[in-house]
Amino acid sequence: MTTYYHFSQLAPGNWAPGDRCCTPETEQNFYWRRVFARASYEENVARARAELSDSRSNTPAEVQSLAHTLAAKDYLVTCLRELLFEMVRQEVAPQLPSRSNCLFLIERAADLAKCAKRYGFREEQRTILEIETLDGSQIFRAPAALLDTTVIAEDILSAARQYWKGVSPETPSDEVEILMTGPFWIRSVLQVGTGPFLTVEGQGLAELLKE
């Protein structure tokens, strides 16, 4: 059994030390739900609009049009990358945890600020959970940098093939993301973010994944 950290936008939910949780075997995890959700596209539009509005050279109509164009590119590339990474996993390493239903973890030795930036969490908004894996869980150490691909499908496929080879034991923890499936428990909430807690049908992480 090993302890890791998990960044979450979900509310921790009602939990107690020793409550067993387990990743879903068939349902998509919260990350995949967010990637493909309409809300993700709308967030991209709002972010692009805010950035473009800082430029006085664009009219409101131009800002609106460009914001949707940029948001569509970001949304579709993210969706495509996840689908292609999953396709490659099924071809070359079907025994490994899928990004679609795993829990993403960070090694204890990692720099949490650097990892939060990589995952798009602002310092004050990140909620950090301390997770302990249990007997029967499966761990895969993956090179996080390979997710930064171009928009070209060939490049994404090449990165995916390297990604599913994993990383060597000496790879710095800051460069590793952990894909975990199976049973675990929440040992503690290391930090509570200031942003709004998100839930799925009123449930936080512990309720969604409790055995």
Residue pairs with C-beta under 8 A, 6 or more apart in sequence:
1 132
1 133
1 134
1 135
2 132
2 133
2 139
3 108
3 130
3 131
3 132
3 133
3 187
4 105
4 106
4 107
4 108
4 130
4 131
4 132
4 133
4 178
4 180
5 105
5 106
5 107
5 108
5 110
5 112
5 128
5 129
5 130
5 131
5 190
6 103
6 104
6 105
6 106
6 128
6 129
6 130
6 131
7 104
7 106
7 115
7 116
7 119
7 121
7 126
7 127
7 128
8 30
8 127
8 128
8 129
8 205
9 30
9 34
9 121
9 127
9 195
9 198
10 30
10 127
10 197
10 198
10 199
10 200
10 204
10 205
10 208
11 197
11 198
11 199
11 204
11 205
12 127
12 129
12 186
12 189
12 204
12 205
12 206
13 199
13 203
13 204
13 205
13 206
13 207
13 208
14 204
14 206
14 207
15 21
15 186
15 206
15 210
17 185
17 186
17 187
17 188
18 185
19 185
19 186
19 206
19 210
20 134
20 183
20 184
20 185
20 210
20 211
21 183
21 184
21 185
21 186
21 205
21 206
21 209
21 210
21 211
22 182
22 183
22 184
22 209
22 211
23 29
23 101
23 102
23 103
23 180
23 181
23 182
23 184
23 209
24 101
24 209
25 101
26 101
27 101
28 100
28 101
29 100
29 101
29 102
29 103
30 200
30 205
30 208
31 99
31 104
32 82
32 99
32 100
32 101
33 200
34 40
35 78
35 79
35 82
36 79
40 75
40 78
41 71
41 72
41 75
42 71
44 70
44 71
44 72
44 74
44 75
45 67
45 68
45 71
47 71
48 66
48 67
48 68
48 70
48 71
48 74
49 63
49 64
49 67
52 58
52 63
52 66
52 67
52 70
53 63
58 66
73 151
77 151
80 153
80 156
81 147
81 149
81 156
82 99
82 100
84 153
84 156
84 157
84 160
85 99
85 156
85 160
85 163
85 164
86 98
86 99
86 100
87 160
88 157
88 160
88 161
88 163
88 164
89 96
89 98
89 99
89 160
89 164
92 161
92 164
93 164
96 138
96 140
96 164
96 179
97 138
97 139
97 140
97 179
97 180
97 181
98 179
98 181
99 179
101 181
102 140
102 179
102 180
102 181
103 131
103 179
103 180
103 181
103 184
103 209
104 119
104 177
104 178
104 179
104 180
105 131
105 177
105 178
105 179
105 180
106 112
106 115
106 173
106 176
106 177
106 178
107 173
107 176
107 178
108 173
109 173
110 173
110 174
110 176
111 173
111 174
112 128
113 123
114 174
115 174
116 122
116 123
116 126
118 144
121 193
122 195
124 193
124 194
124 195
125 193
125 194
125 195
126 191
126 193
127 189
127 191
127 192
127 193
127 197
128 189
128 190
128 191
129 186
129 188
129 189
129 190
129 205
130 186
130 187
130 188
130 189
130 190
131 180
131 184
131 185
131 186
131 187
132 184
132 185
132 187
133 139
133 180
133 182
133 183
133 184
134 182
134 183
134 184
134 185
135 183
136 182
136 183
137 180
137 181
137 182
137 183
137 184
138 180
138 181
138 182
139 178
139 179
139 180
140 166
140 178
140 179
140 180
141 166
141 167
141 171
141 176
141 177
141 178
142 163
142 164
142 166
142 167
142 176
142 177
142 178
142 179
143 162
143 163
143 166
143 167
143 171
143 175
143 176
144 175
144 176
144 177
145 175
146 159
146 160
146 162
146 163
147 159
147 163
149 155
149 156
149 159
150 156
167 175
167 176
183 211
186 205
186 206
197 204
200 208
